Every structure is written in structure tokens, then in C-alpha cells.
Amino acid sequence: MLLNGSRLGLYEPFRRTINCIIGRPVTDQIPLTSVTAGAVSGALGAALGNPLFLIKARMQAYSPALPVGTQHFYKNSFDALSTIWKSEKIRGLYRGVDAAILRTAMGSSVQLPTYNWTKNQLITRGILPANSVWTYLASSSVSGVCVCLVMQPADTALTRMYNQPTVMGPDGKRRGSLYKSPIDCLWKTFKVEGVYGWYKGSTAHFLRIAPHTIITLTANDIILTAYGRLASS
């Protein structure tokens, strides 16, 4: 709700505002303004959703039988929020937020722009009709592939930063012991594992992000179409 609600809900207002600032009609689909609006709305959504995304990643990584990486045991999401707040306050809940913003901004910068571009191409070339579920499905499928390719390196950095061990710094604040920033994580990963390290787990990521993108964007367009008909009636 926090992450995708912000990304989808704020994309059009941001895009229209940027178009107005540069003196272009709000209906114009300009690549630069579309990518910028997608990145900004994605960054905001990532910031809002970071605490829960952090908890999700740590709870998924925890395994008492086959522990991999740093282990964080939480009874449930509320226990996780309480535990992190007691030990690290707001800094702990927003650990890795720079990586989360980079990841989501990169994915959002191409998700809606490629979706809208593909949809317009299918409609203007007469391949599929407007306001058709098949048009939405085809457009969102193309968008899902683009999102996976662009977002995968940042997604890897985010997961590693969320799950890295922390140490107490000289200023009395806890910080990650392996990576200083997502760029530092990507660079260290590249030096040891090459480009392949950035795309580790890309098959699983695609199988997750493709259905997510298809369902999200298709449902979003169906709801917007239904809302438009209701508002005009």
C-alpha cells in the first residue's frame, strides 16, 4: 500500500506537473518527463515503505536450520518493528533506505513509461483495441521485462545491505560492516563476482516481478477506466 500506492498514485500528478513546468501540454507523453516522474514517485514510495520492506527481507532470510548471512529472529512484524525501534530507533528502521530508493526509482523510471508507450503503440498501430484487457496484459508484460532488467542490480544491493551485519561506530551509532552505500555494495560485488553477481537470482526476480507488474498495471487501468465511466455517468 505504501510503496505501490505512492508509485501509481503520484506518477500522473508528477508527470503532468513537470510537463506544465516545461511548458508542454499535460497530455504529451514525453520520455524524459515520464522517466523523471516514475523515478521520483518510486523514490518516495520506497522511502515510505522501507521499514516494512526491511522487516520482510530479514524475516525471509532467517532460518534456524540453514542460516545464511546475518540472522534476525522476530516473532512477527510488530515484534520486528518494536525490536528495531528499541535498539536503533528511526535509524534502524531506515537502514538501507538509500538502496531501496535506488532500486525502486530505477524500476519505476521504466515501469509506467514503457507500459504507456507499449500501450500507445498497440492502439495507434491497430494491433489491439483501446480499453481492452488484452492490451493491458500485453503492455504490462513488456513493462515487466524492462523493470527486471533495469532494477535487478539495485535489488541485489538492497537485499545485501538489508541483511549485512552491523557494528557500533565511534559515534555510538550502529552501521553496516560490509557496505557503506548501495554503490559501494555494487562495486564490491562487481570486483568479486563480476556483472553476473549483479544479476544473481534474476530468474526468481523475473518470476516475481513479471506477474506483479502484469497484475498491478492491468488492475490499475481497469480501475481507472471503471472510475472514468462512473464519474462521467
N, C-alpha and C positions, 0 to 999 in steps of 0.2 A: 504493500500500500504506500509506504513512504517513498521507496525508490522508484518504482514504475509509475506510481500516481503522479509524482513530480515530473518525471521524464515525459510522459504522454500529455499530461495536462498543461505543462508550461511551454512545450515545444512551439505550438502555433502562436501563442501570445508573444514569445520571444522573437520568432521569425518575422511576424508582422511588424513588431516594433522596430527591429533592425532595418527592415525594408523602408519603413517611414523615415528613419533617421537618414538613410542614404538617398531619400527622395524617389523611391521606386514604389509602384503600386503593391498593395499588400497581397494581391493575388499572384504576383510573379514568383515562380519557383526558381530562385537564384541559387546556384550551387554553394557559393561562399556563405551567404546568409543562412541557408539551410543547415550546412555543416556547423556553423557557429552556434546557431540556436540549439541544435542537437547536443553539442558538446557542453554548452552552458547549462541546459536543463538536466543533462546527465550528471554533471558535476554536483549540482545542487541536490539531486536525488541521492547520489552516493553519500554526500555529507549527512543527510538526514537519516539514511538507513544504515550507516556504518556500524553503530553499536550492535544491532541485531545480526548484521552480516558477519561481524567478528565472532559473535557467540555461535552462530551456525557453523562456521568453519572450524572452530575449536571443538565443538561437540561432535562433529563428524570425524575429526581426526583422532579423538580419544578412543583408545582400545586397550582394555586391561589384559587381553590375551596376546595381541600382537602390536605392542606400542611402536609407533613410528614418529620421530620428531618429538617436540615438546608436548607433554601431555597435560591437559587441563580437565579436571573432573568437575562437572556441575550436575546437580540433581535435575535441574530443569532450567528453562530460560530465565525465570525470575531469580533463581538462585545464582545464575551466572551474572546477571546484572548487579545483584547485591554484593557478590564476592568481589567483582572487579571494582565496583564503586568504593568498597571499604578499603581495598588495598592500594588503588591507584587513582581514585576519583575520576574526573572527567577525562583526564589524560589517558587513562587505561581504556575507557570506552571508545575513545577516538584514536587508539593505536592503529596505525596502518591506513588512516583516512586519506593520506596523500596518494597511496597506491590505489585505494578504492576510487578516488576521484579520477585518477589517470585511467583506470580500467573502464569505468562507466562512461566517462567523457569520450574515450576513443570508440567504444561500442555505439554510443548514442549519436556520435558525429556522422555515422554512416547508416544507422538503422532506419530512421524515418526518411532521410533524403533518398536512399536507394529504393525504399519501399514506394515513396511517392513518384519517383522517376520511372520505375518499372511499371507502376500502375498507369501513369500517363501514357507511356509508350504502348502498352497493351490496348488502351482505349482509343488513342488517336490513330493508331495503325489498323484499327478494326479487328484486332485479334480476339479480344474478349469485350463483352459489353460493360458499360459503367454500372456501378451499384450491384455487381454480381459477386456472389461468394467465391466463385472460381477465380475471378480477377484478384480478389483479396488474397486468396490462398497462393496463387502463383507469385504475386508481388512479394508477399511475406516470405516465401521460400527463398527467393533471390536475396532478400534482405538478411535472412538468417545465415546464409553462406558468407556474405560480406562481413557481418558482425563477428562471426567466429574467426575469420582470417585476421581482422584488424585488432580484435580485443584479446586474443589468446596470449600474447607475450605479457601484457599488463595483468591478465588474470592469473598467470603463473606467479608473477611478482607479488600480487596481492595475497595469494594463498601462503607463500613462503614467509611473507612479512607478518601475517596474522599468527603463524604457528612457530615463529622463531623464539628461542629463549630470551629472557630479559635479565639485565644486570643492573645493579644500583650504581648510578653515576656519581661523580664527585659533588654534584649539586644536590644529591639526595633524591633525585628522580630516577625512576626506572626507565631504561631504554633498551631497544633491541641489541643483542650482542653480535648479530651476524651482518645485518644490513642497516645502513644509515637512512636510505631512501629507496623508492622503487627503482630509480635509475641506477643506484648503486647495486641493487639486487640483480637487475637485468645485466649489468656489466660483469658482475662476478659470475653469474650463471653462464654468460657467453664465454668468458675466459676458460671455464672448466668444461662446459658441455657443448659449446658452440650454439649455433642457431637452433639446433634440434632441441636443446634444453628449454628454449622459449616455448616451443610447440609440443612439449611433453604433455600427454593427456588430451591432445587436441581432438581425438576421435570421440572420447567421452564428453568433451566440452561441446562438440558439434551436436551430438545426440541429445544433449540437454538444451542448448541454445536454439536449435532449429525448431523443435516443437514449441518452445517457449515463445519465440518470435512469431511463428505462424499463428498460434492461438491468440496471443496478445493483440497483434495488429489486426487480425481478421475480426476478432470480437470488438476491438475499438472502432473499426469502421462500421460494423453492423449497428453498434450502439449509436454512433454519431448519425448514421442515416435514419435510424428509427427516431432519434431525437429531433432531427430536422423535419421529418414528416409530422411529428406531433406538434412541434412549435408552429408550423405553417397551417395546421388544421384549425 
